[in-house]
């Protein structure tokens, strides 16, 4: 997953979570890109000095590793090339980690030095080769979300292989407050999915409605039931009925996609973009 978002102080952090299942370990490349967004991609207001911290998800949130300047490491450069990530200048203040991790859940957090803020990109790549014993089964990123383009939460993901894959794509806002007590949770979210050419594939504002036009009440309920069933199969917690979170259940051909989460009617707050593989 590669997600662009705003990073500031307090809870205005960029947090990417991923879960791995299987019997072995997995090699992961993790990056927090800030300066390079400005110098190579002309992103306005790029974060000048991001810090990347990797935690094992659980009750204790143990720090696995951290970095605040990747220093042109040869091992990291080789790993970037292997996974197809764009190169970073050896002198840049971007952050990166190469970690071998056991199965389970992890979160990678991008923070800014006190008194600074800006736009950053958090990336998590599967760096295994061959037929690994563990696989990544869901990915998500939490950040400050707004209604304007600069504060859109954008998650990029790729489907590889020769067959289509079914995924759940969610833009969670209200439920972060009602279920998890999160301060400043986004009041209402909108999610849209685009292909690599920028064509919108589907969009949703109230989950269960897939953005294909007007539907009657029975169709709405069928959509909610389908999403509930898919969530159970993917190991995702169910969204509360009637919430103003957004969600899509899609079968996508191999390719590169982006999911854009924004606030509805100029709403802003903390939001979560999630992508689950459904099997």
N, C-alpha and C positions, 0 to 999 in steps of 0.2 A: 504494500500500500504506500502511496505517496500523497500526503495531505498538506495543503496550504492553508494557513490560518494566522490570526493575529496573536501576538505574544506581548504581554505587558506585565503589570505587577499583580500581586495577590493571586486571585483565582483565574487571571487572564493568561493561562498557560496552554500549551499545545500538548495533548496527551494521546499517544497511540497505544492501543492495546491489541494483543494477539494471543491466540490460544493454539497450542500444538498438542496433537494426540499421537500415540504410537509407543513403541517399545524402546526407541533409541534416542540419541541426541540429534540436534539440528544446528547447523551453522547459519547464523543470521548476520547480515550487514545492516546497521542502523545509522542513519545520518540526520543531523539537524542543520539544514542549509539556510544561511541568512545572507552573508555578504555576497555570495555568488549569485543570488537572485538579482541583486542590483547590478553587479559588474558584467555578468554574462547574459542576463535575461531582461534587464532594464525594468525590474519591478520597483515601483516607487515605495519608499519607506521600508526597505528591507532591514531586518534586524541585524545589527552590526556585529554582535558577539554572542551567539547562542550557546547555551550550555545544555548538554544531553545527558540525562541520567536514566539508567535502566533499572527497573525494580522487578522482583518476582512478585506476582500478584498473589495476595493472600492476606491473612490477618496482620502479619508483621511488616509487609511491604519492605523487604530487605533490599538494600542497594546491591545490585550485581556488578555494575561498572558505571563510570561516568567519564565525560570528556568535554573540554571547552576549547579545543584547538587541535585539529588532527595532525598538524606538523608534517604533512607530506609523507606519511608512512608508506613504505614500499609494499607491505603486506596489504594495507588498505587499498592502495592504488590498484593492485592486482585483483582484489576482490571486487572493486567497482567495475572493472572491465569484464570480469566473469559474469556478473549479474546484469550487465547492460546499463549501469547507472552512468549518468554524465560525469565527466571528470571534474575534480576540484583542483584549483591552483594550490601547489604545495605551501604557499605562504598565506593562504586564506585563513580566516578565523572561524570557518565552519567547523562543526563537530562531527565525529564519526566513531563508530565502534564495530569491531568484528568479534562476535561472541559465539561460543558453542554452548547450547542450552539444552537442558533436560526437558521432557514433555511437561506441559502445564501452561499456566497463564503468566503473561508478562505485560508490563506497561513501560513505555519509553516517554519521558517527559522533557519538553523543551521549555527552558526558562530564560529570562532576560536579566542582565545585571540591574541592580537597583537603580531606578531613575531612568531606565531606557525602555524602549518598546519598538515594535515593528513587525513586519510580515516575515514568517519563516515557513520552511517546508520540512516536514518530518517524513522520513522514508524508512520502510522496513522491507528487506529483501531476503528471500530464501536463497541461501548460498550453497545448498547441498547439490551434489551431482549424482548421477546414477539413479539407483532405486533406494532412497532413504527409508529408514524404518519409522520415521515420524513425519507428519504433514501438518501444515498450517490450515486450520479449518474455519477460523473467523478472524476478522480484522475490524478495528474501529478507531476513531479519533474524536477526542473531545476538545472543544475550543470555544472562544467567544464568537458568536454568530450575529451578524447584522443584516439589514435589508439591502444595503448597498454593495456594489461589486467588490470594494476593497475588503469587506468583512464577510464575504461568502466563504463558507467552509467547503473546500473542494478536495475530494478524495479520488485519486486515480488508482485503477486496478486493472489487471490483465487476466484474460482467460486463455490458456494455451491448450494445445492438442488439436484433435481433428473433429471433435464432437461438441455440441452445445452444452452449456451448463446452466442449471437453475440456481438462482441466487435471490436472497432477500436483501433489499437495500432500504435502510431506514434513516430518517432524520428525526432524532428524538430530542424533544425539548421539554414539554410540559411534564412528562413522566419522570424526568430527573428531579423535579420538585416534589410532585405528589407521592412518588414511590421511594425516593432516596433522600428527600429533604435538602436538595441542593439549592443553595442561595443563588439568586440571579438566573434561575433556569429560564430558557427561552419559552415565551408564552405560547407560540404557535409556529410550526415549522412547515417549510415547503421543500420537497426534494425533487430534483430533476436529473435524469441520466442522459448522457451524451456519448456518441461514438467518437472515434478518433478524428473524424472530419468535422466535428462540431455540430452534428445533426442531433436534435433532441429525439430520444427514443420513447420516453415516457416521463410523466410527472405526476405528483400527488401532493395534496395539501391536507386532506383528512384521510387517515389511513383506511384501507379497504376500498377506496375509490381509485382506480388505476389511471385516471386521467384520459379515459377514452370517450368522454362525452357524458350526457345525462344518463343516469341509470335509476331503475326503480328500487324500492326498499328491499325487495327480495334479492336483487342482484348485489346490493350493498352488503347484505348479510352473508351471501355466498362468498363475496370477496374477503370479508372478515374471517369467515370460517377457514378459507383456504390459507390465509396468512397465519392464523392460529395453528393450523395443522403443520404448515411448513416450519414455523418457529419451533414447535415441539421436536420435529425431526432434526432441525439444525442445532438444537441445544440452546436456543435463544429464549430469554424470558418474554412472556406475552405482553403486548401493549394493552393497557386497559381499554375496554370498550368505551367509546365516546370521547376518548382523548383527542387532542389536536396535534398529536404526533403525525408524522408522515411515513408511508412505507409503500414499497413496490415489490411484487413477486414477479420476476422476469426470467425467461429462458433466453440466454444470450449466446450467440455464435462466438467462436474464438476471436479475440481481438482486444484492443485497449479501450477502456471506458473511463469516464469521470462521473462522479455523483456530486451534485451541487446542492448544499443545504443553505437556505436563507430564512430570515424571519418574515412573517406574514404581516402586511399592513404596517411596515416600518418597525416591527418588533425587533428587539435585540436581547441577547442574553447568552447563557452557556448552552451549547447544543452538542449533540453527538451524532456522527455519521457512522453507520455500521454496514458491513457487508458479510453475509453468511452464505456458505455453500450449502445447498439443500440436497440431501441424498435419501 
